Amino acid sequence: MTALQILRTLTGAAAVGSGVLGGTYLAFSVAVMPALARRPPAEATALMQEVNRVILNPVFGTLFAGTALLCLVTAGSPLVTGGAGSGWRIAGGLAGLAAFVPTIAVNVPLNTLLDHDGVAAWAGFAQQWVPSNHLRAALSVLAAVLLLIAVPATGPS
């Protein structure tokens, strides 16, 4: 496998990971959270707490951390390889990395608070969690699109 093929493969894998994460976040925004909003607070809290525990598994962890790593490598690849498609790789990789910011800054702390405070935290949970989730979904999908454009554009200068 040539260096160009490896780079295209890594870029494609970053695109797929970003797309899968974006789809997961979108499903929460358009289905899971609206369904929880229809349930009594204690029930919604208990379910969200359980989801937050179950999501901490090797498959999601590998997808989450692996996509971040692939986006970092893809965004930084032009420093090493240069070549055609560099702008797309940088933009896509940075969009993918940006999708992790709301996760770390908003969603995870809110999940931790919900786990600790339970129903008392539920009242304001969705009002903060959902917009942050929308943002990370949009950034992940944007990353996937930009990285998919980058794959065939990547080549020698």
Helices and strands as residue ranges (DSSP letters): H 3-27, I 28-32, H 33-37, H 41-54, H 58-80, H 86-98, H 100-102, I 103-107, H 108-117, H 119-153
